[in-house]
Amino acid sequence: MRRYEATREIMNAIGDELVVCNIGHPSQEVFTLRDRPENFYMFGSMGLASSIGLGLAMARDRKVVALDGDGSVAMNMGTLATIGLARPKNYTLVIVDNRSYGSTGFQRSFTADNLRLEEVARGSGVESVAVVDRQAEIAPTLTRLLGEDGPHVLVVKCEPGMPEGIGVIPIDGMEVRDRFMAAVASGRRGSDPARTRGIRSLA
Amino acid sequence: MNTRPSATSNSPAGQLYQRVRAHGIDFFVSVPCSLLGEVIEILEDDTEVTYTPVTREEEGIGILAGAYLAGRRPAIVMQNSGYGNIVNAVCSLVNYYNIPIVMLVSHRGSAGERIEAQVPMGNAVRDVMEASGVKCVPIEHPSDLDGVDEGISWALANEKSIAFLFPFSFWRDAETYVPEHR
């Protein structure tokens, strides 16, 4: 299981939650799998997806999921301390841990050696920490967490690599922002069944 | 005896806080500075705003960006040294997505500073702000606080971030100030 397969399982478990997508290939994979106005694609500011998600969760009484990576969380490890202090019940941080910096060419990351982000998370004061390494467990685990008060940290262990054919996102930052803000403001229940069924399968 | 400052205090910090709140700024993060102690105590006690301390200014910018996307009006309270920690987030998140953040920045290294190491960033900070696309408005004294009103109105109307710099002279008599931590 690579990040792409893990992300497909994660997006299958998403209902009307707001989703913050990490910079680079992770956002591109989410866009390919299931684009929706409730997705915020972070095109810059590596490390801050978990912080943007935290701010959203603190600002509104609506469930928020941040899809982050091991390299990005290592770059902003203080985020776990702040999530553990602010403790928004409506927040779930998913760390897809492929032991590499995927978007820059799959260089080895810190979790390939000694870093265990689930241990850092356990010491940070969040409500629960879950670790999953089997594809079939991802969606049920995330669905369960989304039904319980958080904040939760879910670490999904997978392998480096990604499919061919994932392209850059064809909409610009202001369009991402404006449609996301409109979706948040309307508070509509977000999932479009046609899009949900339209999940694509790449090689 | 309760000596804790309040949001209605007439101190420089109290006056500043009232001006900022009058614009509907309702979501704050902070990193400590000895000059900002009173502002931070006010934030801790004000149940009408959302507030959290942050470990580093950069994550604070991410949190505030999320708050703005959710329809809130965000501000960061930090020392000028913190601006050095947020330049990339300002350029590639805040400026790129047109997210207006109000920055209330104590200006260490300004006249009255007794810690030499604070001076280089103190001297650089205005140029660094301007070079990274954030308007910088120095507020030398509480009598200059109209500048905060004008600046916040401009920032919200134009979806631009803005930084207000508060040197020692704003907070107290620079000649008699002795820093708590060396």
Contacts between the chains, C-beta under 8 A, distances in Angstrom:
chain1	res1	chain2	res2	distance
A	20	B	66	7.4
A	40	B	69	6.6
A	42	B	93	7.3
A	43	B	92	7.3
A	43	B	96	6.8
A	44	B	88	7.5
A	44	B	91	7.4
A	44	B	92	2.6
A	44	B	93	5.7
A	44	B	96	5.8
A	45	B	61	7.9
A	45	B	62	6.7
A	45	B	88	6.5
A	45	B	89	4.9
A	45	B	92	4.8
A	45	B	93	3.8
A	47	B	58	7.3
A	47	B	59	7.9
A	47	B	62	7.8
A	48	B	58	7.1
A	48	B	59	6.8
A	48	B	61	7.2
A	48	B	62	3.4
A	48	B	65	7.5
A	48	B	89	6.1
A	48	B	93	6.3
A	49	B	62	7.8
A	50	B	62	7.6
A	51	B	59	4.4
A	51	B	60	7.7
A	51	B	61	7.7
A	51	B	62	2.7
A	51	B	63	4.9
A	51	B	65	7.8
A	51	B	66	7.0
A	52	B	62	4.9
A	52	B	63	7.3
A	52	B	65	5.4
A	52	B	66	4.1
A	52	B	69	7.4
A	52	B	93	7.9
A	53	B	66	6.3
A	54	B	62	7.6
A	54	B	63	5.3
A	54	B	66	6.5
A	55	B	27	7.7
A	55	B	62	6.7
A	55	B	63	3.7
A	55	B	64	6.0
A	55	B	65	6.4
A	55	B	66	2.6
A	55	B	67	4.3
A	55	B	68	8.0
A	55	B	69	7.7
A	55	B	70	7.3
A	55	B	74	7.6
A	56	B	66	4.0
A	56	B	67	7.3
A	56	B	69	6.2
A	56	B	70	5.1
A	57	B	66	7.7
A	58	B	27	7.5
A	58	B	50	5.6
A	58	B	52	6.9
A	58	B	63	7.1
A	58	B	66	7.7
A	58	B	67	6.7
A	59	B	27	6.2
A	59	B	50	6.6
A	59	B	66	6.6
A	59	B	67	4.3
A	59	B	70	3.7
A	59	B	71	7.1
A	59	B	72	4.6
A	60	B	70	4.5
A	60	B	71	7.4
A	62	B	70	7.9
A	76	B	56	7.9
A	76	B	58	7.1
A	76	B	59	5.7
A	76	B	62	7.7
A	78	B	54	7.3
A	78	B	55	3.1
A	78	B	56	5.2
A	78	B	59	5.6
A	79	B	55	7.8
A	79	B	59	5.3
A	79	B	62	7.9
A	81	B	55	5.3
A	82	B	52	6.4
A	82	B	53	7.7
A	82	B	54	5.5
A	82	B	55	5.9
A	82	B	59	6.1
A	82	B	63	7.4
A	85	B	52	6.4
A	85	B	53	7.0
A	86	B	52	4.6
A	173	B	96	5.2
A	173	B	97	5.3
A	174	B	97	7.1
A	174	B	98	6.8
A	176	B	97	7.7
A	177	B	69	7.1
A	177	B	97	4.7
A	177	B	98	7.1
A	177	B	99	7.9
A	180	B	69	6.1
A	181	B	69	5.7
A	181	B	71	7.3
A	184	B	69	6.4
A	184	B	70	5.4
A	184	B	71	6.6
A	185	B	71	6.0
